[in-house]
């Protein structure tokens, strides 16, 4: 493979890895934060 194609593959793989990591961390964090607010302040899960 040419060097340009290898760079494109590396950038695409890295962007996929970063977006997957962000979703893996942020989704549970938001759910935990909403449960905490529900218990601590009495908000509903939809506020």
PDBQT receptor file of N, H, CA, C and O in Angstrom, charges set to zero:
ATOM      1  N   UNK A   1       0.845  -1.185   0.000  1.00  0.00    +0.000 N 
ATOM      2  CA  UNK A   1       0.000   0.000   0.000  1.00  0.00    +0.000 C 
ATOM      3  C   UNK A   1       0.885   1.241   0.000  1.00  0.00    +0.000 C 
ATOM      4  O   UNK A   1       2.016   1.229   0.487  1.00  0.00    +0.000 OA
ATOM      5  N   UNK A   2       0.341   2.293  -0.553  1.00  0.00    +0.000 N 
ATOM      6  H   UNK A   2      -0.577   2.303  -0.949  1.00  0.00    +0.000 HD
ATOM      7  CA  UNK A   2       1.083   3.544  -0.571  1.00  0.00    +0.000 C 
ATOM      8  C   UNK A   2       1.002   4.231   0.784  1.00  0.00    +0.000 C 
ATOM      9  O   UNK A   2       0.143   3.915   1.607  1.00  0.00    +0.000 OA
ATOM     10  N   UNK A   3       1.910   5.171   1.001  1.00  0.00    +0.000 N 
ATOM     11  H   UNK A   3       2.608   5.427   0.333  1.00  0.00    +0.000 HD
ATOM     12  CA  UNK A   3       1.967   5.871   2.278  1.00  0.00    +0.000 C 
ATOM     13  C   UNK A   3       0.703   6.716   2.504  1.00  0.00    +0.000 C 
ATOM     14  O   UNK A   3       0.260   6.864   3.643  1.00  0.00    +0.000 OA
ATOM     15  N   UNK A   4       0.126   7.265   1.445  1.00  0.00    +0.000 N 
ATOM     16  H   UNK A   4       0.486   7.146   0.519  1.00  0.00    +0.000 HD
ATOM     17  CA  UNK A   4      -1.092   8.064   1.584  1.00  0.00    +0.000 C 
ATOM     18  C   UNK A   4      -2.267   7.230   2.056  1.00  0.00    +0.000 C 
ATOM     19  O   UNK A   4      -3.048   7.665   2.902  1.00  0.00    +0.000 OA
ATOM     20  N   UNK A   5      -2.388   6.040   1.513  1.00  0.00    +0.000 N 
ATOM     21  H   UNK A   5      -1.753   5.686   0.826  1.00  0.00    +0.000 HD
ATOM     22  CA  UNK A   5      -3.478   5.152   1.911  1.00  0.00    +0.000 C 
ATOM     23  C   UNK A   5      -3.307   4.692   3.352  1.00  0.00    +0.000 C 
ATOM     24  O   UNK A   5      -4.293   4.544   4.074  1.00  0.00    +0.000 OA
ATOM     25  N   UNK A   6      -2.087   4.467   3.771  1.00  0.00    +0.000 N 
ATOM     26  H   UNK A   6      -1.286   4.588   3.184  1.00  0.00    +0.000 HD
ATOM     27  CA  UNK A   6      -1.835   4.078   5.162  1.00  0.00    +0.000 C 
ATOM     28  C   UNK A   6      -2.191   5.207   6.123  1.00  0.00    +0.000 C 
ATOM     29  O   UNK A   6      -2.727   4.955   7.202  1.00  0.00    +0.000 OA
ATOM     30  N   UNK A   7      -1.900   6.443   5.742  1.00  0.00    +0.000 N 
ATOM     31  H   UNK A   7      -1.465   6.648   4.865  1.00  0.00    +0.000 HD
ATOM     32  CA  UNK A   7      -2.249   7.592   6.588  1.00  0.00    +0.000 C 
ATOM     33  C   UNK A   7      -3.759   7.731   6.696  1.00  0.00    +0.000 C 
ATOM     34  O   UNK A   7      -4.286   7.972   7.783  1.00  0.00    +0.000 OA
ATOM     35  N   UNK A   8      -4.460   7.579   5.576  1.00  0.00    +0.000 N 
ATOM     36  H   UNK A   8      -4.032   7.384   4.693  1.00  0.00    +0.000 HD
ATOM     37  CA  UNK A   8      -5.926   7.669   5.587  1.00  0.00    +0.000 C 
ATOM     38  C   UNK A   8      -6.522   6.570   6.468  1.00  0.00    +0.000 C 
ATOM     39  O   UNK A   8      -7.459   6.825   7.225  1.00  0.00    +0.000 OA
ATOM     40  N   UNK A   9      -5.992   5.367   6.378  1.00  0.00    +0.000 N 
ATOM     41  H   UNK A   9      -5.231   5.160   5.763  1.00  0.00    +0.000 HD
ATOM     42  CA  UNK A   9      -6.475   4.265   7.217  1.00  0.00    +0.000 C 
ATOM     43  C   UNK A   9      -6.209   4.546   8.694  1.00  0.00    +0.000 C 
ATOM     44  O   UNK A   9      -7.060   4.265   9.538  1.00  0.00    +0.000 OA
ATOM     45  N   UNK A  10      -5.055   5.088   9.011  1.00  0.00    +0.000 N 
ATOM     46  H   UNK A  10      -4.363   5.315   8.326  1.00  0.00    +0.000 HD
ATOM     47  CA  UNK A  10      -4.725   5.380  10.406  1.00  0.00    +0.000 C 
ATOM     48  C   UNK A  10      -5.628   6.466  10.967  1.00  0.00    +0.000 C 
ATOM     49  O   UNK A  10      -6.088   6.360  12.104  1.00  0.00    +0.000 OA
ATOM     50  N   UNK A  11      -5.891   7.515  10.183  1.00  0.00    +0.000 N 
ATOM     51  H   UNK A  11      -5.518   7.602   9.259  1.00  0.00    +0.000 HD
ATOM     52  CA  UNK A  11      -6.764   8.599  10.637  1.00  0.00    +0.000 C 
ATOM     53  C   UNK A  11      -8.199   8.090  10.823  1.00  0.00    +0.000 C 
ATOM     54  O   UNK A  11      -8.857   8.432  11.806  1.00  0.00    +0.000 OA
ATOM     55  N   UNK A  12      -8.675   7.285   9.891  1.00  0.00    +0.000 N 
ATOM     56  H   UNK A  12      -8.141   7.007   9.093  1.00  0.00    +0.000 HD
ATOM     57  CA  UNK A  12     -10.023   6.725  10.014  1.00  0.00    +0.000 C 
ATOM     58  C   UNK A  12     -10.158   5.802  11.215  1.00  0.00    +0.000 C 
ATOM     59  O   UNK A  12     -11.158   5.854  11.929  1.00  0.00    +0.000 OA
ATOM     60  N   UNK A  13      -9.172   4.971  11.438  1.00  0.00    +0.000 N 
ATOM     61  H   UNK A  13      -8.358   4.929  10.857  1.00  0.00    +0.000 HD
ATOM     62  CA  UNK A  13      -9.195   4.074  12.592  1.00  0.00    +0.000 C 
ATOM     63  C   UNK A  13      -9.132   4.834  13.908  1.00  0.00    +0.000 C 
ATOM     64  O   UNK A  13      -9.816   4.479  14.868  1.00  0.00    +0.000 OA
ATOM     65  N   UNK A  14      -8.317   5.870  13.953  1.00  0.00    +0.000 N 
ATOM     66  H   UNK A  14      -7.761   6.157  13.174  1.00  0.00    +0.000 HD
ATOM     67  CA  UNK A  14      -8.191   6.673  15.167  1.00  0.00    +0.000 C 
ATOM     68  C   UNK A  14      -9.477   7.430  15.470  1.00  0.00    +0.000 C 
ATOM     69  O   UNK A  14      -9.882   7.520  16.629  1.00  0.00    +0.000 OA
ATOM     70  N   UNK A  15     -10.123   7.976  14.442  1.00  0.00    +0.000 N 
ATOM     71  H   UNK A  15      -9.794   7.903  13.500  1.00  0.00    +0.000 HD
ATOM     72  CA  UNK A  15     -11.373   8.702  14.677  1.00  0.00    +0.000 C 
ATOM     73  C   UNK A  15     -12.469   7.749  15.153  1.00  0.00    +0.000 C 
ATOM     74  O   UNK A  15     -13.270   8.116  16.013  1.00  0.00    +0.000 OA
ATOM     75  N   UNK A  16     -12.515   6.547  14.616  1.00  0.00    +0.000 N 
ATOM     76  H   UNK A  16     -11.865   6.249  13.918  1.00  0.00    +0.000 HD
ATOM     77  CA  UNK A  16     -13.482   5.555  15.082  1.00  0.00    +0.000 C 
ATOM     78  C   UNK A  16     -13.214   5.136  16.519  1.00  0.00    +0.000 C 
ATOM     79  O   UNK A  16     -14.148   4.959  17.301  1.00  0.00    +0.000 OA
ATOM     80  N   UNK A  17     -11.964   4.978  16.865  1.00  0.00    +0.000 N 
ATOM     81  H   UNK A  17     -11.205   5.122  16.230  1.00  0.00    +0.000 HD
ATOM     82  CA  UNK A  17     -11.592   4.602  18.220  1.00  0.00    +0.000 C 
ATOM     83  C   UNK A  17     -11.953   5.703  19.212  1.00  0.00    +0.000 C 
ATOM     84  O   UNK A  17     -12.464   5.421  20.295  1.00  0.00    +0.000 OA
ATOM     85  N   UNK A  18     -11.690   6.942  18.849  1.00  0.00    +0.000 N 
ATOM     86  H   UNK A  18     -11.275   7.171  17.969  1.00  0.00    +0.000 HD
ATOM     87  CA  UNK A  18     -12.000   8.060  19.744  1.00  0.00    +0.000 C 
ATOM     88  C   UNK A  18     -13.500   8.235  19.936  1.00  0.00    +0.000 C 
ATOM     89  O   UNK A  18     -13.949   8.468  21.058  1.00  0.00    +0.000 OA
ATOM     90  N   UNK A  19     -14.280   8.130  18.872  1.00  0.00    +0.000 N 
ATOM     91  H   UNK A  19     -13.915   7.941  17.961  1.00  0.00    +0.000 HD
ATOM     92  CA  UNK A  19     -15.721   8.291  19.010  1.00  0.00    +0.000 C 
ATOM     93  C   UNK A  19     -16.325   7.140  19.806  1.00  0.00    +0.000 C 
ATOM     94  O   UNK A  19     -17.256   7.359  20.581  1.00  0.00    +0.000 OA
ATOM     95  N   UNK A  20     -15.825   5.930  19.639  1.00  0.00    +0.000 N 
ATOM     96  H   UNK A  20     -15.068   5.752  19.009  1.00  0.00    +0.000 HD
ATOM     97  CA  UNK A  20     -16.311   4.797  20.429  1.00  0.00    +0.000 C 
ATOM     98  C   UNK A  20     -15.953   4.967  21.901  1.00  0.00    +0.000 C 
ATOM     99  O   UNK A  20     -16.768   4.669  22.774  1.00  0.00    +0.000 OA
ATOM    100  N   UNK A  21     -14.769   5.431  22.176  1.00  0.00    +0.000 N 
ATOM    101  H   UNK A  21     -14.107   5.672  21.467  1.00  0.00    +0.000 HD
ATOM    102  CA  UNK A  21     -14.357   5.673  23.562  1.00  0.00    +0.000 C 
ATOM    103  C   UNK A  21     -15.182   6.759  24.220  1.00  0.00    +0.000 C 
ATOM    104  O   UNK A  21     -15.530   6.652  25.396  1.00  0.00    +0.000 OA
ATOM    105  N   UNK A  22     -15.501   7.813  23.466  1.00  0.00    +0.000 N 
ATOM    106  H   UNK A  22     -15.218   7.900  22.511  1.00  0.00    +0.000 HD
ATOM    107  CA  UNK A  22     -16.327   8.892  24.004  1.00  0.00    +0.000 C 
ATOM    108  C   UNK A  22     -17.707   8.377  24.375  1.00  0.00    +0.000 C 
ATOM    109  O   UNK A  22     -18.218   8.691  25.449  1.00  0.00    +0.000 OA
ATOM    110  N   UNK A  23     -18.316   7.587  23.491  1.00  0.00    +0.000 N 
ATOM    111  H   UNK A  23     -17.900   7.332  22.618  1.00  0.00    +0.000 HD
ATOM    112  CA  UNK A  23     -19.643   7.035  23.781  1.00  0.00    +0.000 C 
ATOM    113  C   UNK A  23     -19.599   6.063  24.949  1.00  0.00    +0.000 C 
ATOM    114  O   UNK A  23     -20.524   6.027  25.761  1.00  0.00    +0.000 OA
ATOM    115  N   UNK A  24     -18.547   5.283  25.043  1.00  0.00    +0.000 N 
ATOM    116  H   UNK A  24     -17.795   5.312  24.384  1.00  0.00    +0.000 HD
ATOM    117  CA  UNK A  24     -18.402   4.311  26.113  1.00  0.00    +0.000 C 
ATOM    118  C   UNK A  24     -18.327   4.991  27.478  1.00  0.00    +0.000 C 
ATOM    119  O   UNK A  24     -18.793   4.436  28.474  1.00  0.00    +0.000 OA
ATOM    120  N   UNK A  25     -17.747   6.181  27.530  1.00  0.00    +0.000 N 
ATOM    121  H   UNK A  25     -17.369   6.632  26.722  1.00  0.00    +0.000 HD
ATOM    122  CA  UNK A  25     -17.601   6.900  28.791  1.00  0.00    +0.000 C 
ATOM    123  C   UNK A  25     -18.782   7.821  29.060  1.00  0.00    +0.000 C 
ATOM    124  O   UNK A  25     -19.262   7.880  30.191  1.00  0.00    +0.000 OA
ATOM    125  N   UNK A  26     -19.264   8.543  28.048  1.00  0.00    +0.000 N 
ATOM    126  H   UNK A  26     -18.874   8.495  27.128  1.00  0.00    +0.000 HD
ATOM    127  CA  UNK A  26     -20.257   9.588  28.281  1.00  0.00    +0.000 C 
ATOM    128  C   UNK A  26     -21.660   9.051  28.551  1.00  0.00    +0.000 C 
ATOM    129  O   UNK A  26     -22.379   9.631  29.365  1.00  0.00    +0.000 OA
ATOM    130  N   UNK A  27     -22.072   7.977  27.905  1.00  0.00    +0.000 N 
ATOM    131  H   UNK A  27     -21.488   7.506  27.243  1.00  0.00    +0.000 HD
ATOM    132  CA  UNK A  27     -23.419   7.458  28.128  1.00  0.00    +0.000 C 
ATOM    133  C   UNK A  27     -23.635   6.989  29.564  1.00  0.00    +0.000 C 
ATOM    134  O   UNK A  27     -24.613   7.405  30.186  1.00  0.00    +0.000 OA
ATOM    135  N   UNK A  28     -22.770   6.145  30.116  1.00  0.00    +0.000 N 
ATOM    136  H   UNK A  28     -21.976   5.807  29.610  1.00  0.00    +0.000 HD
ATOM    137  CA  UNK A  28     -22.974   5.778  31.526  1.00  0.00    +0.000 C 
ATOM    138  C   UNK A  28     -22.833   6.975  32.475  1.00  0.00    +0.000 C 
ATOM    139  O   UNK A  28     -23.507   7.029  33.504  1.00  0.00    +0.000 OA
ATOM    140  N   UNK A  29     -21.968   7.926  32.136  1.00  0.00    +0.000 N 
ATOM    141  H   UNK A  29     -21.421   7.882  31.300  1.00  0.00    +0.000 HD
ATOM    142  CA  UNK A  29     -21.795   9.094  32.996  1.00  0.00    +0.000 C 
ATOM    143  C   UNK A  29     -23.077   9.916  33.064  1.00  0.00    +0.000 C 
ATOM    144  O   UNK A  29     -23.443  10.386  34.141  1.00  0.00    +0.000 OA
ATOM    145  N   UNK A  30     -23.756  10.097  31.957  1.00  0.00    +0.000 N 
ATOM    146  H   UNK A  30     -23.458   9.715  31.082  1.00  0.00    +0.000 HD
ATOM    147  CA  UNK A  30     -25.006  10.852  31.938  1.00  0.00    +0.000 C 
ATOM    148  C   UNK A  30     -26.090  10.111  32.713  1.00  0.00    +0.000 C 
ATOM    149  O   UNK A  30     -26.849  10.733  33.456  1.00  0.00    +0.000 OA
ATOM    150  N   UNK A  31     -26.171   8.809  32.554  1.00  0.00    +0.000 N 
ATOM    151  H   UNK A  31     -25.554   8.303  31.951  1.00  0.00    +0.000 HD
ATOM    152  CA  UNK A  31     -27.180   8.029  33.272  1.00  0.00    +0.000 C 
ATOM    153  C   UNK A  31     -26.925   8.086  34.778  1.00  0.00    +0.000 C 
ATOM    154  O   UNK A  31     -27.863   8.261  35.556  1.00  0.00    +0.000 OA
ATOM    155  N   UNK A  32     -25.682   7.941  35.190  1.00  0.00    +0.000 N 
ATOM    156  H   UNK A  32     -24.920   7.798  34.559  1.00  0.00    +0.000 HD
ATOM    157  CA  UNK A  32     -25.344   8.023  36.612  1.00  0.00    +0.000 C 
ATOM    158  C   UNK A  32     -25.642   9.410  37.160  1.00  0.00    +0.000 C 
ATOM    159  O   UNK A  32     -26.156   9.543  38.271  1.00  0.00    +0.000 OA
ATOM    160  N   UNK A  33     -25.319  10.459  36.377  1.00  0.00    +0.000 N 
ATOM    161  H   UNK A  33     -24.902  10.351  35.474  1.00  0.00    +0.000 HD
ATOM    162  CA  UNK A  33     -25.594  11.825  36.810  1.00  0.00    +0.000 C 
ATOM    163  C   UNK A  33     -27.095  12.056  36.980  1.00  0.00    +0.000 C 
ATOM    164  O   UNK A  33     -27.504  12.709  37.940  1.00  0.00    +0.000 OA
ATOM    165  N   UNK A  34     -27.915  11.543  36.081  1.00  0.00    +0.000 N 
ATOM    166  H   UNK A  34     -27.582  11.013  35.301  1.00  0.00    +0.000 HD
ATOM    167  CA  UNK A  34     -29.363  11.701  36.196  1.00  0.00    +0.000 C 
ATOM    168  C   UNK A  34     -29.914  10.952  37.409  1.00  0.00    +0.000 C 
ATOM    169  O   UNK A  34     -30.800  11.462  38.094  1.00  0.00    +0.000 OA
ATOM    170  N   UNK A  35     -29.410   9.764  37.681  1.00  0.00    +0.000 N 
ATOM    171  H   UNK A  35     -28.690   9.350  37.125  1.00  0.00    +0.000 HD
ATOM    172  CA  UNK A  35     -29.846   9.018  38.860  1.00  0.00    +0.000 C 
ATOM    173  C   UNK A  35     -29.439   9.759  40.131  1.00  0.00    +0.000 C 
ATOM    174  O   UNK A  35     -30.215   9.822  41.084  1.00  0.00    +0.000 OA
ATOM    175  N   UNK A  36     -28.241  10.316  40.153  1.00  0.00    +0.000 N 
ATOM    176  H   UNK A  36     -27.610  10.265  39.379  1.00  0.00    +0.000 HD
ATOM    177  CA  UNK A  36     -27.775  11.094  41.300  1.00  0.00    +0.000 C 
ATOM    178  C   UNK A  36     -28.678  12.299  41.543  1.00  0.00    +0.000 C 
ATOM    179  O   UNK A  36     -29.068  12.559  42.682  1.00  0.00    +0.000 OA
ATOM    180  N   UNK A  37     -29.015  13.039  40.484  1.00  0.00    +0.000 N 
ATOM    181  H   UNK A  37     -28.698  12.829  39.559  1.00  0.00    +0.000 HD
ATOM    182  CA  UNK A  37     -29.894  14.203  40.632  1.00  0.00    +0.000 C 
ATOM    183  C   UNK A  37     -31.286  13.792  41.078  1.00  0.00    +0.000 C 
ATOM    184  O   UNK A  37     -31.943  14.522  41.820  1.00  0.00    +0.000 OA
ATOM    185  N   UNK A  38     -31.734  12.639  40.635  1.00  0.00    +0.000 N 
ATOM    186  H   UNK A  38     -31.200  12.046  40.033  1.00  0.00    +0.000 HD
ATOM    187  CA  UNK A  38     -33.055  12.139  41.031  1.00  0.00    +0.000 C 
ATOM    188  C   UNK A  38     -33.085  11.844  42.532  1.00  0.00    +0.000 C 
ATOM    189  O   UNK A  38     -34.055  12.171  43.216  1.00  0.00    +0.000 OA
ATOM    190  N   UNK A  39     -32.036  11.235  43.030  1.00  0.00    +0.000 N 
ATOM    191  H   UNK A  39     -31.248  10.969  42.475  1.00  0.00    +0.000 HD
ATOM    192  CA  UNK A  39     -31.976  10.883  44.446  1.00  0.00    +0.000 C 
ATOM    193  C   UNK A  39     -31.702  12.124  45.305  1.00  0.00    +0.000 C 
ATOM    194  O   UNK A  39     -32.367  12.334  46.320  1.00  0.00    +0.000 OA
ATOM    195  N   UNK A  40     -30.736  12.936  44.905  1.00  0.00    +0.000 N 
ATOM    196  H   UNK A  40     -30.196  12.766  44.081  1.00  0.00    +0.000 HD
ATOM    197  CA  UNK A  40     -30.291  14.058  45.734  1.00  0.00    +0.000 C 
ATOM    198  C   UNK A  40     -31.264  15.220  45.732  1.00  0.00    +0.000 C 
ATOM    199  O   UNK A  40     -31.553  15.776  46.792  1.00  0.00    +0.000 OA
ATOM    200  N   UNK A  41     -31.783  15.608  44.560  1.00  0.00    +0.000 N 
ATOM    201  H   UNK A  41     -31.549  15.157  43.699  1.00  0.00    +0.000 HD
ATOM    202  CA  UNK A  41     -32.576  16.817  44.449  1.00  0.00    +0.000 C 
ATOM    203  C   UNK A  41     -34.052  16.565  44.142  1.00  0.00    +0.000 C 
ATOM    204  O   UNK A  41     -34.847  17.505  44.160  1.00  0.00    +0.000 OA
ATOM    205  N   UNK A  42     -34.431  15.331  43.863  1.00  0.00    +0.000 N 
ATOM    206  H   UNK A  42     -33.786  14.568  43.849  1.00  0.00    +0.000 HD
ATOM    207  CA  UNK A  42     -35.809  15.010  43.603  1.00  0.00    +0.000 C 
ATOM    208  C   UNK A  42     -36.291  15.346  42.207  1.00  0.00    +0.000 C 
ATOM    209  O   UNK A  42     -37.498  15.394  41.969  1.00  0.00    +0.000 OA
ATOM    210  N   UNK A  43     -35.366  15.584  41.267  1.00  0.00    +0.000 N 
ATOM    211  H   UNK A  43     -34.385  15.545  41.461  1.00  0.00    +0.000 HD
ATOM    212  CA  UNK A  43     -35.758  15.836  39.886  1.00  0.00    +0.000 C 
ATOM    213  C   UNK A  43     -36.250  14.549  39.246  1.00  0.00    +0.000 C 
ATOM    214  O   UNK A  43     -35.931  13.454  39.707  1.00  0.00    +0.000 OA
ATOM    215  N   UNK A  44     -37.028  14.689  38.184  1.00  0.00    +0.000 N 
ATOM    216  H   UNK A  44     -37.287  15.579  37.810  1.00  0.00    +0.000 HD
ATOM    217  CA  UNK A  44     -37.395  13.501  37.427  1.00  0.00    +0.000 C 
ATOM    218  C   UNK A  44     -36.235  13.151  36.491  1.00  0.00    +0.000 C 
ATOM    219  O   UNK A  44     -35.302  13.934  36.317  1.00  0.00    +0.000 OA
ATOM    220  N   UNK A  45     -36.312  11.977  35.903  1.00  0.00    +0.000 N 
ATOM    221  H   UNK A  45     -37.070  11.341  36.044  1.00  0.00    +0.000 HD
ATOM    222  CA  UNK A  45     -35.244  11.548  34.997  1.00  0.00    +0.000 C 
ATOM    223  C   UNK A  45     -35.272  12.323  33.680  1.00  0.00    +0.000 C 
ATOM    224  O   UNK A  45     -34.309  12.276  32.914  1.00  0.00    +0.000 OA
ATOM    225  N   UNK A  46     -36.358  13.029  33.415  1.00  0.00    +0.000 N 
ATOM    226  H   UNK A  46     -37.140  13.068  34.037  1.00  0.00    +0.000 HD
ATOM    227  CA  UNK A  46     -36.516  13.711  32.124  1.00  0.00    +0.000 C 
ATOM    228  C   UNK A  46     -36.186  15.193  32.201  1.00  0.00    +0.000 C 
ATOM    229  O   UNK A  46     -36.312  15.884  31.190  1.00  0.00    +0.000 OA
ATOM    230  N   UNK A  47     -35.775  15.708  33.335  1.00  0.00    +0.000 N 
ATOM    231  H   UNK A  47     -35.673  15.147  34.156  1.00  0.00    +0.000 HD
ATOM    232  CA  UNK A  47     -35.439  17.136  33.439  1.00  0.00    +0.000 C 
ATOM    233  C   UNK A  47     -33.978  17.343  33.162  1.00  0.00    +0.000 C 
ATOM    234  O   UNK A  47     -33.498  18.476  33.200  1.00  0.00    +0.000 OA
TER     235      UNK A  47
